[in-house]
């Protein structure tokens, strides 16, 4: 199946979005933007539009077809991440409990770190049991920005 790539210029740096004709399969921060495909399928155009609305503070829920590649366990974690309410955070332990495997905190952390569709599958909303920000592939500064953005408490000096 043909894959398409596009980029979005976020306040936190470029975001790469990859998908096929039907679904988004990847979305994450990258160091640099490269030329994307000119003729994008509807799902990628919708993804760019909704990400733009999110960063502008006009969207709190995404309505997109997603198809993240992962194991059965990883996909169960990612489905649970999608249930975290906008502007709220939960711990890795709470996710482990919610998927019926309370001892799987480390495995949940590992699955969280392998999430291929950042922001839309909100891995940034998962924090340590002590309330501290822990692990985020895009950098803890981005995680902090995203959480504050969702809570409407973004200080003026917190830009990329």
N, C-alpha and C positions, 0 to 999 in steps of 0.2 A: 504494500500500500504506500502510495506517495506521501511523503512528509513535507510540510511547509513550515517555514520559519519567518518570524517577524520580531521586531523589537519595539519596546515602549520606553520612552525617556521618563523615568520616575524621578521624584525628588531625591531618591536614594541611589541613583545610578541606573544604568541600563538594565532592563528586564527582557530576557529572551523568552519567547513563547513559541512552542513547537506543537504542531498538531497534524492530523490527517484530515480527510474530507469531512469526518464526522465528529471528532473529539480533540480536545487538548490533551496532550500526553506529557508536556513539560512546561514549567514556568519557573524561572528563578533569576536572581540577580547575576549579572556577569560583569567582568571588568571593562569590556569594550563592546560597543555596538558594531555589528558588521552588516553588510548589505543583506536584506531579507528578500523573500520572494515577492514579486510584484502582484501576482494574481492569487489572492488568498481565498480560501473557502470561508463560508459564512461563520463557522465556529471560531476561527481565529479573529475575524473582524469583530465578532461579538466579544471575544476575550479582551481585545485591546480596548474596546469601548467601555467594558465593565471595569477593567483595571484602572482606566482613566477616571471613571466616576468614583471608584474607591479612593484613589489618591486625592481627588478634589473634595472628598467628604460627602459625596452624594450617593454612595452605595454601601450598604452594610451586609448584603447577601448576594451571592453570585448565583446566576441561573445559567449554567454552562454544562455541556456534555464533557465529562472528564473520563479519561481512560489511563490511569497511572499503572505502569507495569511494576508488579511486586508479588511477593509470596502471599499466600492466603492470610497469614498472620499480619503482615505489613498492611494489607488492604483492610483488615479488620480494624487496625489502629487508625488508619487514615479515615475510614468511615466515622470512627468515633471523634476524630479531630473536627470533622465537619459539623458535629453537633455542639461544639463549644460556642456559646452565644457571643456575638459581636461585642467587643469591649471587655470581655471577661477572660480570666486565666484559670487554668487548672494545673494540677501537678501530674507528673508521670505516674505516680501511684494511683491517682484518681482515674486516669485513663486505663491503667491495668485492672482496677476494680470494675470499671464500666464494661470492659470486654470479657469479664468473668475469669480473669487470671491475675489475682492480686499480688502474686509473687513475681510477676513479669516486668517489674519497673525498668530494669536495664534493657530488656528486650524491647519494651515500649520506647525507651530512649533511642535505641538503635533504629527502630522502624521510623520514628519521628525524624531522625537525621537523614534517612534515605527517601523522605518524601520528595517526589519529583515535581510536585505542583505547589510550590510555595505560595503563600498569601491566600489563594483560593481554598486550598486545604490548609487551614491555619495552624501550622506547626509552631508559629511564633507565639501562640497563646498558651504554650505549655512551659511551666516553670518548675523549679526545684521545690521539694516539699517544705523547705524553709522560707519560701517566698522569693528566693533569689533568681535572677535570670541566669539560665544555664544554656549552654550549647545552642548555637544557631549558625547554620552554614553560611549565611549572609553576613555574619558578624553580630555580636551582641548589641552594638550601637544601632543596627538596623532593627533588631528585635525590640529594643527599647522604644525606638521611634514608632514602629508599627503599633505597639500596645498603647502608647500615649496618643497616637493619632486616632485610634479607635475609641479612646475614652474622651476625645475632644480636648485633651490637655497638652497639646503640642506647644512647647515654648518657642518663642521667636528665634532663639539661637540654636535650635535643633534641626539643622538642615544638612544635607549631604556635603 
